[in-house]
Amino acid sequence: MSKYLCPIVWILLCLSALFISFRRQVSRSTAAIRQWAVDNDYTLVLLKRRLFALGPFFMVLSYHNVYIVVIEDKEGQRRSGWLRTGGYVSNRVDVRWDGDIQESLN
């Protein structure tokens, strides 16, 4: 019985570690986006993480997260676009606004 239990325990530990790592990466990305919004006086109206639809970001590494975003500025105008965060590497937020306006912030 114990020879079957040991591999199962290791598999469960590895899956748990992967899940915790994924949740930490998403949490860090979300915090970076919220700080980016505060720094630019934006209110986040919509923020959706995209796993397969990467929008204008054709170069996405495993530690990047891509989001669809709708923001509202101080004047009440809304803009939509795509965000890419650095995940583990940095708190960088790359923005591609709908309408070909580009912005890259650290």
N, C-alpha and C positions, 0 to 999 in steps of 0.2 A: 504493500500500500504506500509506503513512504517514498519508494522510487518514482512513483507517479505524482506524488504531492509536491516534491521539490521543483520540477519543471513548471508546474502550474503556478506555484508561488512566484517563481522568477518572472514568468510571463505576466502575471498580475502586477508585480512591482514595476516592470518595464512599461506596461500600459498606463499605470498610474503616473509614472514620471513623465511620460509623453503628454498626458492630459494636463497635468499641472504646468508643464512648460508652455503648452499651447495657450492655456488660460492666462498665464503671466504675460505672454507676448501680446495677446489681444488687450489685456488690461493696460499695459504700458502704452500701446498705440492709442487707445482711447484717451488716456490721460494727456498724451502729447497733442492730440487733436483738440481737446478741450482747452488746453493752455494756448494753443495757436489761435483759437477763436477769441479767447479773452484778450490776448495781446493785440489782436486786430479789431477789437470792438465789434465782433460778430456774435450773433445769437444762433446757435445750432437749431435748425428747424427739423432736419432729417439727417440721420447718419446710419448708413447700412453697409455692413461689411460684405464684400464681394469675394467669393472664392474662385470662380471660373471666369466671370465677365470682368476683364481687367481694364476695359475702357482704353484710354490713350497710352497706358503703360504697358508696352510690349516687353520691357526688360524688368521682370519681377523675380526676385530671388526668394528663397524659402523663408527668409526672415522679414520680408516685406509684407505689409497688409494693405489692401486696396479697399477704399470706401467710396460710396456715392454720398454726396453731401448737398444739402440745401441750407444756405445761411441767410440771415437777415442782418443788414447793417444798421447803423444808428438812424439813418434816414427812412428806414422801413422798407428799403428795396431788397428784393430777394435775388439771390444768384445760386446757380447750381453748377456742380462740377464733380471732379474726381480727386480723391486724395490718396497719396501713397505715403506710408510711414516706414521708418527705418527698422522697426522691431527691436531686435537685440542690439544692433550696432549703434544707433543714435536715436535722438528724439526729433530728427528731421521730418518735416512735413512738406511733401511736394504737392503742388496744386496745379490742376489743369481745369480751368473754368470752361464751361460750355460757351462756345463763341470764340475759341482760339486765344483767349487771354491766358497767359502763362505766368506763374509766380512760383518761386522756390524760396522757402524760408527755413532757417535753422532754429 
